[in-house]
């Protein structure tokens, strides 16, 4: 199945710094979702995007649906220790109901 | 508002055995999707159930089968277990018919095959 390319693979940042990560696909998507997953737990939905160019915020998190419909971006401002985890993007195409997931970005916040 | 629930939390089986995992969707949701997540990987789509039928299937063998009940809950069955089936199995629920599709995940079932 299709795999989304997510970068960077891992990040080590100081508390208070901003974080940026992105996800790219070879196919056009009509929906992008961003999740955070803690070890041994299920992914928790952070932000959902449904229109090209859409910019949506959830507290310190901001995500954008790329204009080309083949990419999406997630930014975290003023990182805190509880931001630690693995962030996944997921995209849904125009044919079918399946969501394809990215490879994940592991975030470590150093106090 | 109850979220997605899954049972059991953990399971240990031996090769060749069969296993059944269960999922109850979020209140108001009628669609259930199952994913397999190997260690260090993103979730991989197994299949999706809606109106008690398999609506879409990913690239998984027939050893993986499922069922959806009238109350929208769902089961994932895996036969003839292999060592490679060890993974976190995730259930996600959504509501078909909405203009926008958003999936919410349960906590997962950790399956270990020895």
Contacts between the chains, C-beta under 8 A, distances in Angstrom:
chain1	res1	chain2	res2	distance
A	1	B	44	6.9
A	1	B	45	6.6
A	1	B	58	5.7
A	1	B	59	5.3
A	3	B	42	7.6
A	4	B	42	7.8
A	6	B	42	8.0
A	31	B	100	6.9
A	31	B	101	5.7
A	31	B	102	7.8
A	33	B	102	6.6
A	33	B	103	6.9
A	35	B	105	7.4
A	40	B	88	7.4
A	40	B	108	7.6
A	40	B	110	6.9
A	41	B	107	5.6
A	41	B	108	6.8
A	42	B	4	7.5
A	42	B	6	7.9
A	42	B	90	5.5
A	42	B	105	3.9
A	42	B	106	5.2
A	42	B	107	4.7
A	42	B	108	4.7
A	43	B	43	7.2
A	43	B	90	7.3
A	43	B	105	4.8
A	44	B	105	7.3
A	45	B	102	6.8
A	45	B	103	7.5
A	45	B	104	5.9
A	45	B	105	7.6
A	48	B	100	7.1
A	48	B	102	4.9
A	50	B	100	4.9
A	88	B	42	5.5
A	88	B	43	7.5
A	90	B	43	8.0
A	90	B	103	7.6
A	92	B	101	6.0
A	96	B	56	5.5
A	97	B	31	7.7
A	97	B	33	7.8
A	97	B	48	5.6
A	97	B	55	6.4
A	97	B	56	5.4
A	97	B	96	7.8
A	97	B	101	7.0
A	98	B	33	7.9
A	98	B	45	4.9
A	98	B	48	7.1
A	98	B	56	5.6
A	98	B	58	6.6
A	99	B	33	7.5
A	99	B	45	6.7
A	99	B	92	7.9
A	99	B	103	6.1
A	100	B	45	7.3
A	101	B	35	7.9
A	101	B	42	3.6
A	101	B	43	4.9
A	101	B	44	7.4
A	102	B	42	5.6
A	103	B	41	7.3
A	103	B	42	5.6
A	104	B	40	8.0
A	104	B	41	7.7
A	104	B	42	5.5
